[in-house]
């Protein structure tokens, strides 16, 4: 596989800062907002985005951040191991009547987001749900679109987008992996 860096740490920081400003502008502030990251790298991005929103909004902003595990909501459980690896869902209170900002690293087919929407509805009825992703690579199988995108990256189905974050991987970057046959 050939690896090409698409975003470095500074690019990721700038993209998240821009998304934070867009979120605040669209919602006229952060009142009643909760930021939920989809496990696993979506949680790290949600933590960063929540901190940026609090910083931009004001020192007194109370944007809460949580983590959402969608393992049991996936529609491909029959094609995965018999025992899916389930992580903890950590919600900052009831979601009913609140604006939920759902955060993930890569938007691809839309199936992960669909599973997240199903999971969220088990925890209440939010006023609205918005989606922020670091990378949108296209190839949707479901009618799902992100409200906030750090980088649109058209890809082929043979390529893979890998997001590496300091919290998990020791470095911040987004790389595109291309099989050697496609790269030639």
N, C-alpha and C positions, 0 to 999 in steps of 0.2 A: 504494500500500500504506500502510495505517495502522500505525504502530509504537507499541507499548505496552511500557514497561519493566516486566519481571517481577521481576528481581533486580538489585540494584546491587552494587558491590564489597564492601561490608560484608556483604550477604546471602550472597554467594558464599563469603567467608571464614568466616562462621559455619557455613554448610552443610558446608564441607570439614572444619572443626574437629570438628563433630558426627560426621561420617562416620569421621574418624580415631579418635575415642573408641569408636565402635561396632565398628570393625574390631578394635581392641585388646581390647575386652571379649569379643567373639565368639571370637577366636582365642587368648585368654588370653596376650596378648603378641604380639611380632613375630618370634619365632624361626623361621627358615626361610622367611620371607616375601620375595617379590619383587613389586614394584608395576610393572605394565606398562601404559603408556598407548597407546591406539590413535591412530595419526596422524590428524589433526594436533593438534587442541586437547586430545585425551585425554592427549597427552604432557605438555603444560603442566600440566594438572590432576594428572597422576600425580606430576610433580616436586613440586608443592605438597603433595599428600597424603603423599608419602614424607617430606618435611621435617617435616610436622606429626606424623606417626606417630613419627619419630625424636625429636622434641622432647618429645612427651607420654610416650613410653616411657622414655627416659633418654638421657643424653649418649652412652652407649656402644652404643646400638642400631645395628644394621648393616643396616637395611632398604635393599635395593638397588632402584634404579629403572631401567627400560628403556623402549624404544620399540618398537612393533610396527606394521609396515606390512602391511596386508591386501589391497593392491591386486590381487594376483594370485590371491587366494582368493575374490574376490567372485563371486556367481552372476549378475551382470548385465554381465559383460565384453562380451557380444555387443551390448549396447545402448550401450556407451561407446566412446570413441575407440579406434582400432586399437592405439595405443600408450598404455597407461595410465601415468600419472605415478607412478613407484614411488619411495618414499622409503626411507631406511635403516632396517632393523630392528637394534636395538641391545639385546642381551640381556646381563644381568649374570651370565653363567655358565649352567650346565646347569639346566634347570627340573625335572628328575626329582626326585620326592620332596618338592618344595617347595610351599608355598601361594602361588598366583599371584592377586594382586588385579588384575583387569583394570579399566581406567578409561577411560571415554568421556564426552563432553560431553552428548550427547542419545541417549536410547533411544527408538526409534521402531518400526520394523517388526520388529527383531530380526535382520535379515540381516547387519548389520555385525558384531554379536556372534558370529553363527554362523561368519562368515568368520574372525574372530579365534580362535575355538575350534579351527578347522581348522588355522590357522597355528601355534598353540601346540603342538598335538600333533606337529607336524613337528620340534619342538625338545626333545621329551622327554615324560615322563608325570608331570605334577605330582600331588602328593598330593590337592590340591583346587584348584578355580578358583572365585573369587568375583568378582562384578561390582559395581562402584560407578559410578554415573552422576550427573552434576550435575542433569539434568532427565529425567524420564520423562514423555513426552507421550502415551503410549497408542498404539493402532492396531497392535497386534502382529499379524504374519503368521506368526510362529513361536512355539512354546511356550518363550519366554525371559523371565526375570524378573530384575530387579536385586536383589542382596542389600542394597545401600545406595543410597539415593536422597536427593539434596539437595532436590529440589522435584518433587512430582507436579503436572503441569500438563495437565489435560484440554484437548484442542484439537480443532478440526475438521480434516478432511483438506485444506481450502483454506488453512489457516494454516501459517505456517512459524516455527519456533523458531530464533533465531540467538544463539549464544553468542559473545561478544567477550571476549577476554582480553588483558591488558596486554602479555604477551610477543609476541603476534601482531598485535593490533589497537590497542594503545595505551590501552585502557580495559577495565575489568571490568564486564560487564553481560550480562544475558540479556533479549532482547526478543522479543516476539511480533509477527509481521507478519501483518496481516489484509488481504486484498484489499478495496478500497473497496465492491464490491458486497455482500460478506458483512458488512462493518462497518455497513451501513445498517440 
